[in-house]
Amino acid sequence: MNSPYIAISEAVDSAQADPLAAAKVRALLYGYHARWGTTPLSVLTIEETFELPLVNPDTGRSSRTFTQGGRFDLTVEFDGKHWLMEHKSASEEIADPAASYWRRLAIDSQVSMYALANWQDGRKLDGTIYDVIRKPSIRPKQITKADIKTLLNDRTYCGFQVADAEISESAGIDYCETPALYGLRLYRDTLDDPHRYYQRKPVPRLDGEILEWAGELWQVANDIRQTQLSGGHYRNSGACMNFGRPCDFLGICSGYDTPDSDKWRQRESAHPEVNLQSDVLTHSRIRCYQTCKRMHHYRYELRLERADDETAEALVFGQLLHRALEAYFTWMKGRQDEYGSSSPAAIEVAGDQSQTVVV
């Protein structure tokens, strides 16, 4: 596969996602390639799952109840150093280095957890690079009269060539943007203002900070075990509307439903995203426990999920974006293996973006 655009499109299309979400992710990844495609880094591993003993840092004793686990998005070599690279999407400002988003990441426990796991596995890294993509704020709109004229006369939109079938579809809905035309406008926006959409920033961890996290991780494991033994799965009513939507288990907690109703089913794994067993502590599981013990009990111990699961729009977007990024870096690693790792020549130059045909 010689083109990153083909790799991205095939990954997005294979997910059979909502057309608007697909167009959004495709445009963001095309812009991502334009922003970072010539960066001379070597991709070492992609989507590597780990499971390691959970060790008491004071005694060296391993837990008999839990292990620690997760999945590294990427490990890369850049500027002579080895880095963990974690993909993130954000709705807020990322271009400003002093933005609150970056201040929160400075203390993010995921960085510490993954640094500890690599250290424990004998691969002490130089740090973590957060690879952040900002979610677009622009939405599909009515096409202006001037743009309609250009679309009909030149067969272009936002500087990109457009197929006749796409023009006909837009005309059939009173010249509102189709998902594909919206994707072209978003792609143009990423090219015009890449710093708004794409940022990478190293987040270091000193040895003392990693060891401090090892102690915290051991304590959290003990807390979870004590909660299991006591049955004290207490609710946190302040978390019922996190992220602007009701918690999946609000109906059960409020007495309007029961776990054994036909609205619920049991997942085969407590961690389907990484295919690990129930006694593994992942970063997601730890955050869930710290947010609400009752939610943790339902999700990770009873392994409940809604039978009519309607995944939140933000989660669908994140999963699709992650899928496309995995395909993109798989393409990149293939190019590097063929032409030589860390060589800029191994990475296809974005070229004249204004002439790229997307639809």
C-alpha positions as CSV (number, residue, x, y, z in Angstrom):
1,M,0.0,0.0,0.0
2,N,1.9,3.1,-1.3
3,S,-0.5,5.9,-0.2
4,P,-1.3,6.9,3.4
5,Y,-4.6,8.3,2.0
6,I,-5.6,4.8,0.9
7,A,-4.6,3.3,4.3
8,I,-6.7,5.9,6.1
9,S,-9.7,5.6,3.9
10,E,-9.8,1.8,4.0
11,A,-9.6,1.8,7.8
12,V,-12.4,4.4,8.0
13,D,-14.6,2.7,5.4
14,S,-14.2,-0.8,7.0
15,A,-15.7,0.5,10.2
16,Q,-19.0,1.2,8.5
17,A,-19.4,4.3,10.6
18,D,-21.9,7.2,10.3
19,P,-20.9,9.0,7.1
20,L,-20.4,12.4,8.8
21,A,-18.1,10.8,11.5
22,A,-16.2,9.0,8.7
23,A,-15.8,12.2,6.7
24,K,-14.6,14.0,9.8
25,V,-12.0,11.4,10.8
26,R,-10.8,11.1,7.2
27,A,-10.2,14.8,6.9
28,L,-8.5,15.1,10.2
29,L,-6.1,12.2,9.3
30,Y,-5.3,13.7,5.9
31,G,-4.4,16.9,7.7
32,Y,-2.5,15.0,10.2
33,H,-0.3,13.5,7.5
34,A,0.3,17.0,6.0
35,R,1.3,18.2,9.5
36,W,3.6,15.4,10.6
37,G,4.2,13.2,7.5
38,T,7.8,14.2,7.1
39,T,8.9,14.1,10.7
40,P,11.9,11.7,10.9
41,L,10.8,9.3,13.5
42,S,11.0,5.5,13.6
43,V,7.9,3.5,14.5
44,L,9.0,0.7,16.8
45,T,5.8,-0.9,18.0
46,I,2.1,-0.3,17.3
47,E,-0.8,-1.1,19.7
48,E,1.3,-3.3,22.0
49,T,-0.7,-4.9,24.8
50,F,1.0,-5.6,28.1
51,E,0.2,-7.4,31.3
52,L,2.7,-7.3,34.2
53,P,2.9,-8.2,37.9
54,L,1.6,-5.5,40.2
55,V,4.5,-5.0,42.7
56,N,4.7,-3.4,46.1
57,P,7.6,-1.0,45.7
58,D,8.4,-1.2,49.4
59,T,8.8,-5.0,49.6
60,G,9.1,-6.2,46.0
61,R,6.2,-8.6,46.6
62,S,3.7,-9.1,43.8
63,S,0.0,-8.9,44.3
64,R,-1.8,-12.3,44.5
65,T,-5.0,-10.6,43.4
66,F,-4.3,-8.2,40.6
67,T,-1.9,-7.6,37.7
68,Q,-1.5,-4.3,35.8
69,G,-2.1,-4.0,32.1
70,G,-3.0,-1.9,29.1
71,R,-2.0,-1.0,25.6
72,F,0.6,1.3,24.3
73,D,-0.5,3.3,21.2
74,L,3.1,3.6,19.8
75,T,6.7,3.4,20.8
76,V,9.0,5.5,18.6
77,E,12.6,6.5,18.2
78,F,13.0,10.3,17.7
79,D,16.1,12.4,17.9
80,G,18.1,9.4,19.2
81,K,15.7,8.8,22.1
82,H,13.0,6.2,22.7
83,W,9.5,7.5,23.4
84,L,6.1,6.3,24.2
85,M,3.5,8.1,22.0
86,E,-0.1,8.3,23.1
87,H,-2.9,9.6,20.8
88,K,-5.5,11.9,22.3
89,S,-8.4,13.9,21.0
90,A,-9.5,17.1,22.7
91,S,-12.4,19.6,22.3
92,E,-10.5,22.4,23.9
93,E,-7.6,24.7,23.1
94,I,-4.3,22.9,22.5
95,A,-2.2,25.4,20.5
96,D,-1.3,27.4,23.6
97,P,1.5,25.6,25.5
98,A,0.0,27.1,28.7
99,A,-3.5,25.8,28.1
100,S,-5.2,24.0,30.9
101,Y,-5.3,20.8,28.8
102,W,-1.5,20.6,29.0
103,R,-1.4,21.4,32.7
104,R,-3.7,18.5,33.4
105,L,-1.5,16.1,31.4
106,A,1.5,17.1,33.5
107,I,-0.1,15.1,36.3
108,D,-1.9,12.5,34.3
109,S,-1.5,9.1,35.9
110,Q,-1.6,7.3,32.6
111,V,1.9,8.7,31.7
112,S,3.2,7.4,35.1
113,M,1.5,4.0,34.7
114,Y,2.9,3.4,31.2
115,A,6.3,4.7,32.2
116,L,6.3,2.3,35.1
117,A,5.2,-0.6,32.9
118,N,8.0,0.0,30.4
119,W,10.6,0.3,33.2
120,Q,9.4,-2.9,34.9
121,D,9.6,-4.7,31.6
122,G,13.2,-3.6,31.1
123,R,12.6,-0.9,28.6
124,K,13.1,2.4,30.4
125,L,12.0,5.1,28.0
126,D,13.0,8.7,27.7
127,G,9.5,10.0,28.2
128,T,6.0,10.1,26.7
129,I,4.9,12.3,23.7
130,Y,1.3,13.2,23.8
131,D,0.0,13.4,20.2
132,V,-3.2,15.4,20.3
133,I,-5.8,16.1,17.6
134,R,-8.3,18.7,18.3
135,K,-11.9,17.9,17.4
136,P,-13.4,20.3,14.9
137,S,-15.8,22.9,15.9
138,I,-17.1,23.5,12.4
139,R,-20.2,21.7,11.3
140,P,-21.9,21.0,7.9
141,K,-23.5,24.2,6.5
142,Q,-25.4,25.6,3.6
143,I,-23.1,26.2,0.6
144,T,-22.8,29.9,-0.3
145,K,-23.9,31.2,-3.7
146,A,-20.3,31.9,-4.6
147,D,-19.2,28.4,-3.7
148,I,-22.1,26.9,-5.6
149,K,-21.0,28.8,-8.7
150,T,-17.4,27.5,-8.3
151,L,-18.7,24.0,-7.7
152,L,-20.8,24.0,-10.8
153,N,-18.3,25.7,-13.1
154,D,-15.0,24.4,-11.9
155,R,-16.0,21.2,-10.2
156,T,-14.0,22.2,-7.1
157,Y,-14.9,23.0,-3.5
158,C,-12.4,24.6,-1.1
159,G,-9.7,24.1,-3.7
160,F,-10.3,20.4,-4.2
161,Q,-11.7,18.5,-7.2
162,V,-15.2,17.1,-6.7
163,A,-16.9,14.2,-8.5
164,D,-20.1,14.9,-10.5
165,A,-22.1,12.5,-8.3
166,E,-21.2,14.4,-5.2
167,I,-22.3,17.7,-6.8
168,S,-25.6,16.1,-7.8
169,E,-26.2,14.8,-4.2
170,S,-25.6,18.3,-2.8
171,A,-28.0,19.8,-5.4
172,G,-30.6,17.3,-4.2
173,I,-30.5,18.7,-0.7
174,D,-30.7,22.3,-1.7
175,Y,-26.9,22.7,-1.8
176,C,-26.2,21.8,1.7
177,E,-22.9,20.2,2.4
178,T,-22.8,16.4,2.0
179,P,-20.5,14.6,4.5
180,A,-17.9,14.4,1.8
181,L,-18.0,18.2,1.0
182,Y,-18.0,19.0,4.7
183,G,-14.9,16.8,4.9
184,L,-13.2,18.8,2.2
185,R,-13.8,22.1,4.0
186,L,-12.5,20.6,7.2
187,Y,-9.4,19.3,5.5
188,R,-8.8,22.8,4.0
189,D,-9.2,24.2,7.5
190,T,-6.6,21.8,8.9
191,L,-4.2,22.8,6.2
192,D,-4.7,26.5,6.8
193,D,-4.4,26.3,10.6
194,P,-2.5,23.1,11.5
195,H,-1.3,24.3,14.9
196,R,-4.9,24.6,16.0
197,Y,-5.6,21.0,15.2
198,Y,-2.4,19.1,15.8
199,Q,0.1,19.3,18.7
200,R,2.7,17.1,20.1
201,K,4.3,17.6,23.5
202,P,6.7,15.6,25.6
203,V,5.5,14.8,29.1
204,P,8.5,13.7,31.2
205,R,8.5,11.6,34.3
206,L,11.4,11.6,36.7
207,D,12.4,8.3,38.4
208,G,11.0,9.5,41.7
209,E,7.7,10.3,40.2
210,I,7.4,6.8,38.6
211,L,8.2,5.3,42.0
212,E,5.6,7.5,43.7
213,W,3.0,6.2,41.2
214,A,4.1,2.6,41.9
215,G,3.2,3.2,45.6
216,E,-0.2,4.8,44.6
217,L,-1.0,1.9,42.3
218,W,-0.4,-0.6,45.1
219,Q,-2.6,1.5,47.4
220,V,-5.4,1.7,44.8
221,A,-5.2,-2.1,44.3
222,N,-5.6,-2.6,48.1
223,D,-8.5,-0.2,48.1
224,I,-10.3,-2.1,45.4
225,R,-9.7,-5.4,47.1
226,Q,-11.0,-4.0,50.4
227,T,-14.1,-2.7,48.6
228,Q,-14.7,-6.1,47.1
229,L,-14.4,-7.9,50.5
230,S,-16.6,-5.4,52.3
231,G,-19.2,-5.0,49.5
232,G,-18.9,-1.2,50.0
233,H,-19.6,-0.3,46.4
234,Y,-20.7,3.2,47.3
235,R,-22.3,5.5,44.8
236,N,-20.9,8.9,43.8
237,S,-23.9,11.0,42.8
238,G,-21.7,13.7,41.6
239,A,-20.6,11.5,38.7
240,C,-24.0,10.6,37.4
241,M,-23.9,13.2,34.6
242,N,-20.2,13.1,33.7
243,F,-19.4,14.2,30.1
244,G,-22.8,15.7,29.7
245,R,-24.7,12.4,29.6
246,P,-26.3,10.1,32.1
247,C,-24.1,7.3,33.4
248,D,-24.9,3.9,31.8
249,F,-26.0,2.5,35.1
250,L,-28.1,5.4,36.4
251,G,-31.3,3.4,35.9
252,I,-30.1,0.6,38.1
253,C,-28.7,2.9,40.8
254,S,-31.9,5.0,40.9
255,G,-34.1,1.9,41.2
256,Y,-35.8,2.1,37.8
257,D,-34.0,-1.0,36.5
258,T,-32.2,-4.2,37.8
259,P,-29.0,-5.9,36.6
260,D,-31.0,-9.1,35.7
261,S,-33.5,-7.3,33.4
262,D,-33.4,-8.0,29.6
263,K,-31.9,-4.5,29.1
264,W,-28.5,-5.8,30.2
265,R,-26.0,-8.5,29.2
266,Q,-22.7,-9.7,30.5
267,R,-19.6,-9.0,28.6
268,E,-17.2,-11.9,28.0
269,S,-14.3,-9.8,29.2
270,A,-14.0,-6.9,31.6
271,H,-11.5,-5.3,29.3
272,P,-12.7,-5.9,25.7
273,E,-10.6,-3.0,24.4
274,V,-7.3,-4.8,25.3
275,N,-8.6,-8.4,25.6
276,L,-7.3,-8.9,29.2
277,Q,-8.8,-10.8,32.1
278,S,-11.0,-9.4,34.9
279,D,-8.2,-9.3,37.5
280,V,-6.1,-6.8,35.5
281,L,-6.0,-3.1,36.6
282,T,-5.9,-0.9,33.5
283,H,-5.8,2.9,33.6
284,S,-9.4,3.0,32.5
285,R,-10.4,0.7,35.3
286,I,-8.5,2.7,38.0
287,R,-10.2,5.9,36.8
288,C,-13.6,4.3,36.9
289,Y,-13.0,3.1,40.5
290,Q,-11.8,6.5,41.5
291,T,-14.9,8.1,39.9
292,C,-17.6,5.8,41.3
293,K,-17.2,2.5,43.2
294,R,-20.7,1.4,42.2
295,M,-20.0,2.0,38.5
296,H,-16.7,0.1,38.8
297,H,-18.6,-2.8,40.4
298,Y,-21.2,-3.0,37.6
299,R,-18.7,-2.5,34.7
300,Y,-15.6,-4.5,35.8
301,E,-16.9,-7.0,38.4
302,L,-20.3,-7.9,37.1
303,R,-19.2,-7.0,33.5
304,L,-22.6,-5.4,32.6
305,E,-23.3,-3.6,29.5
306,R,-26.6,-2.4,27.9
307,A,-28.1,-4.9,25.5
308,D,-29.3,-2.0,23.4
309,D,-25.9,-0.3,23.7
310,E,-25.9,3.0,21.9
311,T,-22.3,4.2,22.1
312,A,-21.9,7.9,22.7
313,E,-21.0,10.0,19.7
314,A,-17.8,11.1,21.3
315,L,-16.7,7.5,22.0
316,V,-17.6,6.5,18.4
317,F,-15.5,9.4,17.1
318,G,-12.6,8.4,19.4
319,Q,-12.7,4.8,18.4
320,L,-12.8,5.6,14.7
321,L,-10.0,8.1,15.0
322,H,-7.8,5.6,16.8
323,R,-8.6,3.0,14.2
324,A,-7.4,5.4,11.4
325,L,-4.3,6.3,13.3
326,E,-3.4,2.7,13.8
327,A,-3.7,2.1,10.0
328,Y,-1.7,5.2,9.3
329,F,1.2,4.2,11.5
330,T,1.1,0.7,10.2
331,W,1.5,2.1,6.7
332,M,4.3,4.3,7.9
333,K,6.2,1.4,9.6
334,G,5.8,-0.6,6.4
335,R,7.4,2.3,4.4
336,Q,10.2,2.5,7.0
337,D,10.9,-1.2,6.9
338,E,11.1,-1.0,3.1
339,Y,13.3,2.1,2.8
340,G,15.1,2.4,6.1
341,S,13.9,3.5,9.5
342,S,14.0,7.1,10.6
343,S,14.9,8.3,7.1
344,P,12.7,11.2,5.9
345,A,12.8,9.5,2.5
346,A,10.9,6.6,4.0
347,I,7.9,8.8,4.6
348,E,5.8,10.0,1.6
349,V,5.9,13.8,1.4
350,A,2.4,15.3,1.5
351,G,3.0,17.3,-1.7
352,D,0.7,19.9,-3.1
353,Q,-2.3,19.5,-0.8
354,S,-4.4,21.9,-2.8
355,Q,-4.7,19.5,-5.7
356,T,-5.4,16.3,-3.6
357,V,-8.7,14.7,-4.8
358,V,-10.6,13.4,-1.8
359,V,-14.1,12.8,-3.3
